[in-house]
Amino acid sequence: CRTGRVLCIDNLETGSLTNIEHIVVLMLENRSFDHMAGWFGKGDGLRTDLFNPERLDDPASPKVFATRDAHYTDDLAIDPSHALLNVNVQLFGSTTVPQPANGENLGFVADYATQPGQTPAGAKAIMNGFDPARLPVMKTLADEFVLCDRWFSSVPGQTWPNRFFMHAATSGGFVDNQFRNYTFKTIYDNLQSAGYPWSIYFHDMPQTVTMASLRKKEYLTHNFKPMAQFHLDLATGNLPAYSFIEPRYFDFRKWKANDQHPPHDVALGEHLIADVYEALRRSSAWETTLFFVLYDEHGGIYDHVCPPACSNPDGKLSVNPPFDFTRLGLRVPTLVISPYVQKGVVDSTQYDHTSILATVKELFNLPHALTQRDREANTTSRLLQSTARTDAPMTLPRPPALAVAMDVPVSGAAVTAADSPVNGAPSQAPLSEFQISLIETADALSGAHPVSGVPGAPTQPTTEHEGAVHVRKALARILLKP
């Protein structure tokens, strides 16, 4: 319970759960709470005395203090590591976790300095947080709705396991971004069994297609939809009960990635959030919608709160590297948006990604949890009031206007700022580890395995633009589209 500008969660009115008919989740990429929301002046954020030493092996090492100097694209041109052993260094100063696992979060600068091509000076950028003025979309939504300052990623590791927990409350005992035959049951299976419609809206290559249970023919043809269809479904009153939105992970020709994964442009992610919010706000679905904006994991970027303990979801363990899934990942910024939540709340309840699954189960009265993790997870239902607010803004302030060339929209849907091609040459940037994992998935699922030296055979992409073209062609085969 907090005072001042932050409302006491204990005093919130818990209303009828039947008001919510639609749950929409937008999950972005690889940003920590402190990095994005630490200077919002709300909840447990950054302070000027928070620092990391430049070197962990030198007691007299210079200190690198947290700043509000983060930029949209330049700071993290070299992708910070967020593999489990690197996260151990960030939290505990060593790949070996102490017992008990109490960390001081002093190893971010030192770990970032070890990344290939990084310099000691460049590594200091890992401590940069955003000035709120540079994130007008997120800051306004935090002021208008609920900001969670104890929302932890589900695994102290990479994108895939955290996204798997978002969909299945487990990663099957794995902590990496490697394609396998992942067979765990998902929230979509539970929704389907209970008769609730659902959709996964995507921009280029949905990571969700890595899960075997979602590759049923009827799902591939009917439940995976391009993002333009989200706006059409809203406009025609066809928004499903549960919607999951995947951002664009690759720069494609003049269409730029909006996932905010370093070094992608954070401003474009701001526009994506605003596009989704404004479309919901002006639709007939607004008064029955609960909308979450969150990030899959911290991306190796500084946060000052050490993750707490949690339950192993299903008894499975990672062998290499060793991990027992009894510790959460670092905090990520999460917004809970609805006309049924109070204005300007900071919720300090402990959540992780499976809290959304637990909330879905509760609001839609689904019969079963997926694993022990979502069975125990706190839900966000306690934030809901019985009466809808009418003062939520129709539009949001945005970062500086993008130089866009408006193309003919897909399927007649309105082209939005986040879906518009930005002037510029096709990206020649090297592929990130995450992008490579998506390419390997596309190849494995589409049967397109590059064979070097064979005339006419597909070649393995080496640049971001080549990767974007590659996955789009493969995805048409995966989703059984002509």
C-alpha positions in Angstrom: 0.0 0.0 0.0 1.4 3.4 -1.0 0.5 7.0 -0.5 0.6 10.2 -2.4 -0.1 10.0 -6.1 -0.3 6.2 -5.9 -3.5 4.6 -4.9 -3.8 1.9 -2.3 -4.4 -1.4 -4.1 -5.9 -2.8 -0.9 -8.7 -0.2 -1.2 -9.7 -0.9 -4.8 -13.2 -2.1 -5.4 -13.5 -5.6 -6.9 -16.4 -5.6 -9.3 -18.2 -8.0 -11.5 -15.9 -10.2 -13.5 -18.5 -10.6 -16.3 -17.9 -7.1 -17.7 -14.8 -8.3 -19.5 -15.5 -10.1 -22.8 -12.2 -9.4 -24.6 -8.7 -9.8 -23.4 -5.9 -8.3 -25.7 -2.2 -8.9 -25.0 0.6 -7.0 -26.8 4.0 -8.4 -25.9 7.1 -6.4 -27.0 10.7 -7.3 -26.8 13.6 -7.1 -24.4 13.3 -4.0 -22.2 13.5 -3.8 -18.4 11.2 -1.9 -16.0 13.9 0.5 -14.9 15.0 1.1 -18.5 11.5 2.1 -19.8 9.5 3.2 -16.7 12.2 3.8 -14.1 12.0 7.6 -14.3 8.2 7.8 -14.5 8.1 8.8 -10.9 5.7 6.0 -10.2 6.4 2.9 -8.0 9.8 1.4 -7.4 11.8 3.0 -10.1 15.2 4.5 -10.6 17.2 6.8 -8.3 20.3 8.9 -8.9 22.3 6.8 -6.4 21.8 3.5 -8.2 24.9 2.3 -10.0 27.0 -0.6 -11.3 30.8 -0.8 -11.1 32.7 -0.8 -14.3 34.6 -3.9 -13.1 33.5 -6.6 -10.7 37.0 -7.6 -9.8 38.1 -4.2 -8.6 36.7 -2.7 -5.3 37.9 0.7 -6.4 36.3 0.4 -9.8 34.6 3.6 -11.1 30.8 3.7 -10.6 28.4 4.0 -13.6 25.2 5.6 -12.3 21.7 5.2 -13.7 20.8 8.0 -16.2 17.7 9.2 -18.0 19.7 9.5 -21.3 18.4 6.5 -23.2 17.9 7.0 -27.0 15.5 5.3 -29.3 18.1 3.5 -31.4 21.8 4.3 -30.6 22.5 3.1 -27.1 22.2 -0.7 -27.6 23.5 -1.1 -31.1 25.3 -4.3 -29.7 22.5 -6.5 -28.4 23.0 -7.2 -24.6 23.1 -10.8 -23.6 20.1 -12.2 -21.8 21.1 -15.9 -21.7 20.7 -17.5 -18.3 24.4 -17.5 -17.4 24.8 -13.9 -18.4 21.8 -13.0 -16.3 23.5 -14.7 -13.4 26.4 -12.4 -13.8 24.1 -9.4 -14.0 22.4 -10.3 -10.8 25.0 -12.1 -8.7 28.3 -11.1 -10.3 29.1 -14.7 -11.3 27.7 -17.4 -13.4 27.4 -19.4 -10.1 24.3 -18.5 -8.1 24.9 -18.1 -4.4 22.6 -19.8 -1.9 20.4 -18.2 -0.9 20.1 -16.5 -4.3 20.3 -12.9 -3.1 21.7 -10.6 -5.8 22.7 -7.0 -5.8 22.2 -6.4 -9.5 25.8 -5.0 -9.9 27.0 -7.0 -12.9 25.1 -5.4 -15.8 27.9 -3.1 -17.0 30.6 -5.7 -16.6 28.6 -8.3 -18.4 27.7 -6.0 -21.3 31.4 -5.1 -21.7 32.1 -8.8 -22.5 29.8 -8.8 -25.6 31.7 -9.1 -28.9 32.5 -5.7 -30.3 31.6 -3.8 -27.1 33.9 -1.3 -25.4 34.1 -0.3 -21.8 32.7 3.1 -22.7 29.9 1.6 -24.7 28.9 -0.8 -21.9 27.9 2.1 -19.7 24.8 2.5 -21.9 23.2 -0.5 -20.2 22.4 1.9 -17.3 20.5 4.4 -19.4 16.8 4.8 -18.7 14.3 6.8 -20.8 13.3 10.3 -19.8 9.5 10.1 -19.6 9.2 12.8 -22.3 10.7 10.4 -24.8 8.0 7.8 -24.1 4.8 9.8 -24.2 2.6 6.8 -25.1 3.8 4.6 -22.2 3.9 7.5 -19.7 0.4 8.6 -20.6 -1.0 5.1 -20.3 0.7 4.7 -16.9 -0.9 7.9 -15.8 -4.3 7.0 -17.1 -4.5 3.3 -16.1 -2.4 0.8 -14.1 1.4 0.4 -14.0 2.7 -2.8 -12.4 6.1 -2.4 -10.7 6.4 -6.0 -9.6 5.8 -7.8 -12.9 8.6 -10.2 -13.4 9.5 -12.1 -16.5 8.9 -15.9 -16.0 12.5 -17.0 -16.6 15.8 -15.2 -16.0 16.7 -15.8 -19.6 15.9 -15.4 -23.2 12.8 -14.6 -25.4 11.5 -18.1 -26.3 11.2 -19.6 -22.8 9.5 -16.4 -21.6 7.1 -16.3 -24.4 6.4 -20.0 -23.9 5.4 -19.2 -20.3 3.1 -16.5 -21.6 1.3 -19.1 -23.7 1.7 -22.3 -21.8 2.9 -21.6 -18.2 6.1 -23.6 -18.9 9.0 -23.8 -21.3 9.2 -27.5 -21.1 12.5 -27.4 -19.2 14.4 -25.3 -21.7 15.9 -21.9 -21.3 17.2 -21.1 -24.9 15.9 -20.0 -28.3 16.3 -23.3 -30.1 13.7 -24.9 -32.3 12.4 -28.2 -30.9 9.1 -30.1 -31.1 7.5 -28.2 -28.2 4.4 -30.2 -27.3 3.0 -28.5 -24.2 -0.6 -27.6 -23.8 -1.4 -23.9 -24.3 -4.0 -21.3 -23.2 -5.4 -21.5 -26.8 -6.1 -25.2 -26.3 -8.0 -24.4 -23.1 -9.9 -21.6 -24.8 -10.8 -23.7 -27.8 -12.1 -26.5 -25.6 -14.3 -24.1 -23.7 -15.7 -22.6 -27.0 -14.0 -19.2 -26.7 -12.7 -17.7 -30.0 -9.1 -16.6 -30.1 -6.6 -15.1 -32.6 -2.9 -14.5 -32.9 -2.2 -11.3 -34.8 1.2 -11.0 -36.3 3.3 -8.7 -38.5 5.9 -11.0 -40.0 6.9 -14.3 -38.3 4.8 -15.3 -35.3 7.0 -17.0 -32.6 3.9 -18.8 -31.4 4.0 -21.1 -34.4 7.0 -22.9 -32.7 4.4 -24.7 -30.4 3.2 -27.9 -31.9 -0.3 -27.8 -30.6 -0.9 -24.5 -32.5 0.1 -26.0 -35.8 -3.2 -27.8 -36.4 -4.6 -27.1 -39.8 -7.6 -25.3 -38.6 -5.5 -23.0 -36.3 -3.0 -22.2 -39.1 -5.7 -21.3 -41.5 -8.2 -19.5 -39.2 -6.5 -18.3 -36.0 -3.2 -16.9 -37.2 -4.0 -13.5 -38.8 -2.0 -10.6 -40.2 -2.1 -7.5 -38.1 -4.2 -5.6 -40.5 -7.0 -8.1 -39.7 -6.9 -6.9 -36.1 -8.1 -3.5 -37.2 -10.8 -5.0 -39.5 -12.0 -7.4 -36.7 -12.3 -4.4 -34.4 -14.1 -2.3 -37.0 -16.6 -5.1 -37.8 -17.3 -6.2 -34.2 -15.4 -9.5 -34.6 -12.7 -9.2 -32.0 -12.3 -12.6 -30.4 -12.4 -13.3 -26.7 -8.6 -13.6 -26.5 -6.1 -11.8 -28.8 -2.4 -12.0 -28.7 -0.4 -9.5 -30.8 3.1 -10.1 -32.0 5.1 -7.1 -33.3 7.3 -7.0 -36.4 10.6 -8.6 -35.6 12.4 -7.8 -38.9 13.0 -4.6 -41.0 11.4 -5.5 -44.3 12.2 -3.3 -47.3 10.9 0.1 -46.0 8.8 -1.5 -43.3 10.6 -1.2 -40.0 10.6 -3.5 -37.0 8.4 -2.2 -34.2 9.2 -4.9 -31.5 11.7 -2.6 -29.7 14.3 -5.4 -29.5 17.7 -3.7 -29.4 18.8 -2.0 -31.6 15.3 -1.5 -33.2 13.7 1.9 -32.9 11.8 2.2 -29.6 9.7 5.1 -31.0 8.2 2.7 -33.5 7.1 0.4 -30.7 5.5 3.5 -29.0 3.5 4.0 -32.2 2.4 0.4 -32.2 1.2 0.6 -28.7 -0.7 3.8 -29.5 -2.2 2.3 -32.7 -3.6 -0.7 -30.8 -4.9 1.4 -27.9 -6.6 4.0 -30.1 -8.2 1.3 -32.2 -9.6 -0.3 -29.1 -10.7 3.0 -27.6 -12.8 4.0 -30.6 -14.3 0.5 -31.1 -17.5 -0.9 -29.7 -15.3 -3.5 -27.9 -13.7 -0.9 -25.6 -16.2 -1.1 -22.8 -15.7 -4.9 -22.5 -11.9 -5.1 -23.0 -8.9 -5.7 -20.7 -5.7 -4.8 -22.5 -2.2 -5.7 -21.4 1.0 -4.1 -22.7 4.2 -5.9 -21.5 7.6 -7.2 -22.5 8.8 -10.8 -22.7 12.1 -10.2 -20.7 14.6 -7.6 -19.7 17.0 -8.0 -22.6 20.1 -7.8 -20.4 19.3 -4.2 -19.5 19.7 -2.8 -16.0 17.0 -3.2 -13.4 17.7 -2.8 -9.7 15.3 -5.4 -8.2 16.5 -8.9 -7.7 13.9 -11.5 -8.9 12.1 -13.5 -6.2 11.6 -17.3 -5.8 8.7 -19.1 -7.5 7.4 -22.6 -8.1 8.7 -25.0 -10.7 5.8 -25.3 -13.1 5.9 -29.0 -14.0 8.9 -30.7 -12.4 11.1 -30.3 -15.5 14.7 -29.0 -15.2 17.2 -27.5 -17.6 20.4 -29.5 -17.7 22.7 -27.3 -19.8 22.8 -24.7 -18.4 21.5 -26.0 -15.0 18.3 -24.3 -13.9 15.4 -25.5 -11.8 12.8 -22.8 -12.7 12.3 -21.7 -9.1 13.4 -18.2 -9.7 11.7 -15.5 -11.8 13.3 -13.3 -14.3 13.8 -9.6 -14.0 11.1 -7.0 -13.9 9.5 -5.8 -17.1 7.2 -2.8 -17.5 3.5 -3.9 -17.7 0.4 -1.8 -18.2 -3.1 -3.0 -17.4 -5.6 -0.9 -19.4 -9.4 -1.0 -19.3 -12.3 1.3 -18.5 -12.8 -0.9 -15.5 -9.5 0.0 -13.8 -8.9 3.2 -11.7 -6.7 6.0 -13.0 -3.1 6.4 -12.1 -2.6 3.2 -10.0 0.7 1.6 -9.3 0.1 -2.1 -8.5 2.9 -3.7 -6.5 1.4 -7.1 -6.4 3.9 -9.8 -7.5 3.1 -11.0 -11.0 4.8 -12.9 -13.8 3.6 -13.7 -17.4 1.5 -16.6 -16.1 -0.6 -14.1 -14.2 -2.3 -13.3 -17.5 -3.1 -17.0 -18.0 -4.5 -17.1 -14.5 -6.6 -14.0 -15.2 -7.9 -15.5 -18.5 -8.9 -18.7 -16.6 -10.7 -16.7 -13.9 -12.5 -14.2 -16.1 -13.6 -16.9 -18.7 -14.2 -19.5 -16.1 -11.9 -22.1 -17.7 -11.9 -25.4 -15.9 -8.1 -26.1 -15.6 -4.8 -24.3 -15.1 -2.0 -25.3 -17.3 0.8 -25.9 -14.8 1.6 -25.2 -11.1 3.0 -21.8 -12.1 -0.3 -20.3 -13.4 -2.2 -22.2 -10.7 -0.4 -20.2 -8.1 -0.1 -16.9 -10.0 -1.8 -13.8 -8.8 -4.5 -12.5 -11.1 -5.2 -8.9 -12.1 -8.9 -9.3 -11.6 -8.6 -7.5 -8.3 -8.0 -4.3 -10.2 -11.4 -4.3 -11.9 -14.2 -2.1 -10.8 -17.9 -2.7 -11.5 -18.5 0.6 -13.3 -16.7 1.6 -16.5 -14.9 4.9 -16.6 -15.8 7.4 -19.4 -12.7 9.7 -19.1 -10.1 7.5 -20.9 -8.4 9.5 -23.7 -9.4 8.8 -27.2 -5.9 9.5 -28.6 -2.4 9.5 -27.1 0.6 11.9 -27.5 3.3 10.2 -29.6 7.0 10.5 -30.3 8.0 12.8 -33.2 6.0 12.1 -36.4 7.4 9.4 -38.6 8.2 10.1 -42.3 5.8 7.6 -43.8 4.6 6.8 -47.2 1.0 5.5 -46.9 0.6 2.4 -49.0 -2.6 0.6 -50.1 -3.8 -1.1 -46.9 -3.9 -4.9 -46.7 -7.5 -6.3 -47.0 -8.9 -2.7 -46.8 -7.8 -2.2 -43.2 -6.7 1.3 -42.1 -3.0 1.7 -42.3 -1.6 2.8 -38.9 1.6 4.6 -38.1 3.2 1.5 -36.7 2.3 -0.5 -39.9 3.5 2.1 -42.4 6.7 1.9 -44.4 9.3 4.3 -43.1 11.6 6.0 -45.6 15.0 4.3 -45.8 17.0 1.6 -47.5 16.5 -2.1 -46.7 18.3 -3.0 -43.6 21.8 -4.5 -44.0 22.2 -5.0 -40.3 23.4 -8.4 -39.1 20.8 -10.7 -37.8 20.2 -10.9 -34.1 20.3 -14.2 -32.2 16.5 -14.1 -31.9 16.0 -13.4 -35.6 18.3 -16.3 -36.5 16.1 -18.5 -34.3 13.0 -17.4 -36.2 14.7 -18.1 -39.5 15.7 -21.6 -38.4 12.1 -22.2 -37.2 10.7 -21.1 -40.6 13.1 -23.4 -42.4 12.3 -26.4 -40.2 8.5 -25.9 -40.5 8.4 -25.1 -44.2 10.9 -27.7 -45.4 13.1 -25.0 -46.9 16.6 -26.1 -45.8 19.3 -24.2 -47.6 21.9 -26.3 -49.4 25.1 -24.5 -50.2 26.6 -25.0 -53.7 23.4 -26.3 -55.3 22.3 -24.1 -58.1 18.9 -22.6 -57.4 18.8 -23.7 -53.8 17.8 -21.2 -51.2 20.7 -19.5 -49.4 20.9 -18.7 -45.7 20.1 -15.0 -45.1 22.9 -12.9 -43.6 21.2 -9.5 -43.3 18.1 -8.4 -41.6 16.3 -7.6 -44.9 17.3 -11.0 -46.3 15.9 -12.6 -43.2 12.7 -10.7 -43.5 12.1 -11.9 -47.0 13.1 -15.4 -46.1 10.6 -15.8 -43.2 7.8 -14.2 -45.1 8.1 -16.7 -47.9 8.4 -19.6 -45.5 5.5 -18.4 -43.5 3.2 -18.5 -46.5 3.9 -22.2 -46.7 3.6 -22.8 -43.0 0.2 -21.1 -42.8 -1.0 -22.9 -45.9 -1.5 -19.7 -47.8 -1.2 -19.5 -51.6 
